[in-house]
């Protein structure tokens, strides 16, 4: 009986929609989120000059969008990587942060990638590296004054895995333009996740959980680059998600001895409206991004 209870609790811990207090059911939370980000993404597509579906790799999902193409060549760039447990959501409905950033003269690149189960998680991690290589080459060509990465949920995991790859940064000269990263309601330890229904599609072998967990990576190389990392979670995230954000902060701050580290658990928000607010002109996350960008231009 205890095994069943433990399994049920673990399932709940990794079901973000079950912790929101905004709606009566988890399904309503998800439906609202998809509707909201779809409408806000359509608004961005219809109102901001752009170039869409730029291929950065050979598979169907390896495409990215550049929005704000009329901004000066040297504009700062915010790269956004969506979540969805590596199996849901898409680039097309992840343009919702664009309009407020555009009004602040920041160009946005929205990264798409192939999804599980058609592709494995190691392949997706590699695709984000492919995208980052393309983006840093683009930033170098344009003379961008700074590149920032932001990822939500599984997207935060993918950005964190990218940041841990010292060889990638040494082999890509344009990566010197990396200024900071915003990791929002991320998952950094996959060991428990492989025992939940999330893994039905991800199909991650148990022995891959640690190698694919940012919590067990090293980030000391970011210190010399003076990269700033913001780790954010929501008050109404699950205890497991908040715990993982705190543990990842402790890894970077205490073990890797990084400076320029920030951790905040945002009051009165949940796993979804913590990023939905990015579509609003006056929101804490956009303000945080813009403040950091302008401070370090």
Wavefront OBJ file of the C-alpha trace (Angstrom):
o trace
v 0.000 0.000 0.000
v 2.837 2.412 0.825
v 4.319 1.842 -2.633
v 1.058 2.885 -4.257
v 0.871 5.993 -2.065
v 4.469 6.921 -2.809
v 3.879 6.448 -6.516
v 0.771 8.626 -6.394
v 2.574 11.393 -4.489
v 5.460 11.342 -6.960
v 3.010 11.606 -9.836
v 1.425 14.672 -8.232
v 4.793 16.313 -7.508
v 5.632 16.241 -11.220
v 2.181 17.334 -12.437
v 2.494 21.154 -12.349
v -1.123 21.771 -13.333
v -2.338 20.093 -10.132
v -0.795 22.791 -7.941
v -2.377 25.895 -9.447
v -5.053 27.636 -7.363
v -6.497 29.623 -10.283
v -8.826 26.925 -11.621
v -10.814 24.052 -10.164
v -9.214 21.320 -12.272
v -5.795 20.617 -13.703
v -7.317 20.292 -17.162
v -8.648 23.853 -16.972
v -5.180 25.111 -16.070
v -3.672 23.464 -19.143
v -6.482 24.558 -21.458
v -6.180 28.146 -20.305
v -2.400 28.119 -20.712
v -2.522 26.816 -24.272
v -5.266 29.266 -25.247
v -3.451 32.185 -23.624
v -0.031 31.550 -25.163
v -1.584 30.805 -28.550
v -3.455 34.128 -28.655
v -0.445 36.099 -27.375
v 1.827 34.367 -29.879
v -0.565 35.197 -32.725
v -0.507 38.837 -31.610
v 3.292 38.840 -31.726
v 3.371 37.229 -35.162
v 0.857 39.726 -36.526
v 2.469 42.849 -35.061
v 6.249 42.366 -34.951
v 8.448 42.151 -38.082
v 9.916 38.682 -38.257
v 11.538 35.868 -40.124
v 10.030 32.482 -39.310
v 10.924 28.825 -39.725
v 14.656 29.296 -40.109
v 16.290 25.879 -40.281
v 19.187 25.249 -37.934
v 19.265 21.471 -38.427
v 18.070 18.743 -40.754
v 15.023 17.373 -38.874
v 11.513 18.888 -39.048
v 11.545 20.397 -35.566
v 14.904 22.124 -35.859
v 13.595 25.564 -36.778
v 13.686 28.918 -35.050
v 11.942 32.265 -35.408
v 13.568 35.683 -35.230
v 11.165 38.458 -34.209
v 12.109 42.116 -34.230
v 14.050 41.932 -37.471
v 13.630 45.676 -37.999
v 15.546 46.500 -34.824
v 19.184 47.632 -35.120
v 21.634 44.889 -36.040
v 23.429 45.160 -32.714
v 20.264 44.793 -30.625
v 20.417 42.462 -27.619
v 18.894 39.034 -28.249
v 16.673 37.009 -25.911
v 16.481 33.323 -26.877
v 13.360 31.543 -25.607
v 13.109 27.746 -25.205
v 9.629 26.416 -24.439
v 8.650 23.686 -22.006
v 6.106 20.882 -22.227
v 8.123 18.009 -20.719
v 10.015 17.606 -24.023
v 6.822 16.163 -25.562
v 4.302 19.011 -25.910
v 3.918 22.666 -26.971
v 5.762 24.220 -29.891
v 7.697 27.125 -31.296
v 4.567 28.504 -32.975
v 2.761 29.112 -29.663
v 5.873 30.226 -27.769
v 6.208 33.716 -29.250
v 4.172 35.254 -26.425
v 7.139 37.063 -24.736
v 7.928 38.977 -27.934
v 5.800 42.154 -27.926
v 6.919 43.637 -24.581
v 10.565 42.794 -25.339
v 10.247 44.316 -28.806
v 8.948 47.548 -27.290
v 12.098 47.526 -25.138
v 14.269 47.162 -28.260
v 15.184 43.536 -27.598
v 15.121 41.009 -30.429
v 13.608 37.605 -29.609
v 14.581 34.228 -31.049
v 12.103 31.418 -30.341
v 13.640 27.957 -30.639
v 11.727 24.900 -31.789
v 12.882 21.317 -31.413
v 11.659 17.818 -32.144
v 9.600 16.148 -29.437
v 9.526 12.837 -27.603
v 8.797 10.031 -28.257
v 9.823 10.522 -31.902
v 13.186 11.816 -30.688
v 15.140 10.987 -27.543
v 16.054 13.456 -24.835
v 19.792 13.252 -25.682
v 18.893 14.122 -29.272
v 16.852 17.121 -28.091
v 19.744 18.314 -25.914
v 21.941 18.120 -29.017
v 19.370 20.066 -31.026
v 19.480 22.934 -28.530
v 23.259 23.009 -28.978
v 22.717 23.142 -32.744
v 20.331 26.057 -32.290
v 22.719 27.862 -29.959
v 25.566 27.452 -32.443
v 23.392 29.024 -35.144
v 22.330 31.839 -32.796
v 25.851 32.708 -31.693
v 26.998 32.803 -35.322
v 24.061 35.095 -36.095
v 24.840 37.299 -33.092
v 28.477 37.539 -34.145
v 27.508 38.456 -37.689
v 25.072 41.130 -36.500
v 27.364 42.482 -33.790
v 24.745 41.934 -31.080
v 25.544 43.632 -27.794
v 24.442 40.614 -25.785
v 22.727 37.221 -25.949
v 20.462 35.929 -23.208
v 18.794 32.518 -22.926
v 15.493 31.873 -21.159
v 13.796 28.532 -20.682
v 10.578 27.498 -18.980
v 10.118 24.134 -17.245
v 11.669 21.516 -19.551
v 13.047 24.464 -21.515
v 14.953 25.538 -18.400
v 16.416 22.030 -18.250
v 17.565 22.324 -21.860
v 19.136 25.747 -21.300
v 20.884 24.478 -18.164
v 22.319 21.509 -20.095
v 23.590 23.900 -22.749
v 25.235 26.114 -20.133
v 27.073 23.133 -18.637
v 28.805 22.207 -21.898
v 32.266 23.746 -21.559
v 33.423 22.256 -24.882
v 30.540 23.951 -26.697
v 31.501 27.367 -25.392
v 35.183 26.885 -26.137
v 34.425 25.794 -29.713
v 31.986 28.600 -30.584
v 33.661 32.029 -30.658
v 30.373 33.925 -30.799
v 29.459 32.504 -27.395
v 31.483 35.287 -25.774
v 28.359 37.399 -26.329
v 26.426 35.308 -23.765
v 25.444 37.621 -20.933
v 22.884 35.756 -18.875
v 20.233 33.086 -18.493
v 16.759 33.002 -16.965
v 15.714 29.540 -15.768
v 12.010 29.569 -14.943
v 10.276 26.786 -12.979
v 12.861 24.359 -14.254
v 13.578 20.704 -13.649
v 17.212 19.919 -12.941
v 17.155 16.387 -11.481
v 15.496 13.654 -13.566
v 15.935 10.724 -11.168
v 12.398 10.823 -9.778
v 10.825 11.858 -13.056
v 11.687 8.566 -14.749
v 9.271 6.865 -12.326
v 6.288 8.991 -13.379
v 3.930 8.955 -16.357
v 5.981 11.782 -17.888
v 8.448 9.088 -18.877
v 5.838 7.210 -20.923
v 6.706 9.492 -23.835
v 10.230 10.521 -22.875
v 11.258 6.863 -22.431
v 14.384 7.820 -20.537
v 16.318 4.791 -19.228
v 17.004 4.974 -15.520
v 20.773 4.948 -16.089
v 20.508 8.121 -18.199
v 18.809 10.162 -15.468
v 21.987 11.420 -13.790
v 23.989 12.185 -16.978
v 21.022 14.199 -18.293
v 20.398 16.075 -15.024
v 21.902 19.579 -14.805
v 22.122 19.125 -11.032
v 25.108 16.834 -11.559
v 26.934 19.035 -14.082
v 29.719 21.559 -13.552
v 29.337 25.266 -14.289
v 32.619 26.755 -13.067
v 33.512 27.828 -16.626
v 30.667 30.360 -16.538
v 32.366 32.271 -13.741
v 35.212 33.484 -15.949
v 32.632 34.600 -18.512
v 30.750 36.522 -15.813
v 27.467 35.018 -16.958
v 24.528 35.968 -14.755
v 22.015 33.233 -13.943
v 18.529 33.920 -12.611
v 16.711 30.901 -11.132
v 13.000 31.518 -10.649
v 10.130 29.349 -9.468
v 6.541 29.998 -8.420
v 4.975 29.875 -4.991
v 2.359 27.527 -6.445
v 4.843 25.254 -8.142
v 4.980 21.834 -6.525
v 7.354 21.299 -3.574
v 9.520 19.147 -5.862
v 9.942 21.931 -8.424
v 10.747 24.538 -5.762
v 13.196 22.158 -4.109
v 14.969 21.538 -7.410
v 15.335 25.283 -8.053
v 16.870 25.748 -4.607
v 19.216 22.788 -5.088
v 20.343 24.022 -8.478
v 21.033 27.461 -7.023
v 23.062 25.848 -4.234
v 25.054 23.861 -6.785
v 25.971 26.980 -8.727
v 26.548 29.217 -5.733
v 28.165 26.890 -3.186
v 29.742 24.083 -5.207
v 30.683 25.913 -8.401
v 31.365 29.111 -6.418
v 29.629 31.239 -9.013
v 28.894 34.862 -8.338
v 26.125 36.748 -10.166
v 23.570 34.188 -8.978
v 19.946 34.950 -8.185
v 17.157 32.782 -6.760
v 13.574 33.851 -6.204
v 10.337 32.011 -5.490
v 7.655 34.340 -6.872
v 4.625 34.894 -4.649
v 1.071 34.272 -5.883
v 2.135 32.666 -9.176
v 1.989 29.098 -10.451
v 3.931 27.045 -12.992
v 2.074 28.621 -15.891
v 1.271 32.249 -15.126
v 4.906 32.757 -14.100
v 5.576 32.879 -17.861
v 2.141 33.904 -19.126
v 2.866 37.323 -17.631
v 5.658 37.733 -20.203
v 2.963 38.745 -22.674
v 2.120 41.809 -20.551
v 3.936 45.122 -20.911
v 4.454 45.575 -17.190
v 5.539 42.256 -15.719
v 8.284 41.383 -13.260
v 10.090 38.961 -15.577
v 10.288 41.262 -18.587
v 11.339 44.083 -16.264
v 14.054 41.850 -14.797
v 15.314 40.933 -18.263
v 15.250 44.516 -19.541
v 16.975 45.818 -16.403
v 19.809 43.312 -16.770
v 20.185 43.980 -20.488
v 20.325 47.763 -20.090
v 22.642 47.569 -17.082
v 25.237 45.645 -19.059
v 25.040 47.204 -22.513
l 1 2 3 4 5 6 7 8 9 10 11 12 13 14 15 16 17 18 19 20 21 22 23 24 25 26 27 28 29 30 31 32 33 34 35 36 37 38 39 40 41 42 43 44 45 46 47 48 49 50 51 52 53 54 55 56 57 58 59 60 61 62 63 64 65 66 67 68 69 70 71 72 73 74 75 76 77 78 79 80 81 82 83 84 85 86 87 88 89 90 91 92 93 94 95 96 97 98 99 100 101 102 103 104 105 106 107 108 109 110 111 112 113 114 115 116 117 118 119 120 121 122 123 124 125 126 127 128 129 130 131 132 133 134 135 136 137 138 139 140 141 142 143 144 145 146 147 148 149 150 151 152 153 154 155 156 157 158 159 160 161 162 163 164 165 166 167 168 169 170 171 172 173 174 175 176 177 178 179 180 181 182 183 184 185 186 187 188 189 190 191 192 193 194 195 196 197 198 199 200 201 202 203 204 205 206 207 208 209 210 211 212 213 214 215 216 217 218 219 220 221 222 223 224 225 226 227 228 229 230 231 232 233 234 235 236 237 238 239 240 241 242 243 244 245 246 247 248 249 250 251 252 253 254 255 256 257 258 259 260 261 262 263 264 265 266 267 268 269 270 271 272 273 274 275 276 277 278 279 280 281 282 283 284 285 286 287 288 289 290 291 292 293 294 295 296 297
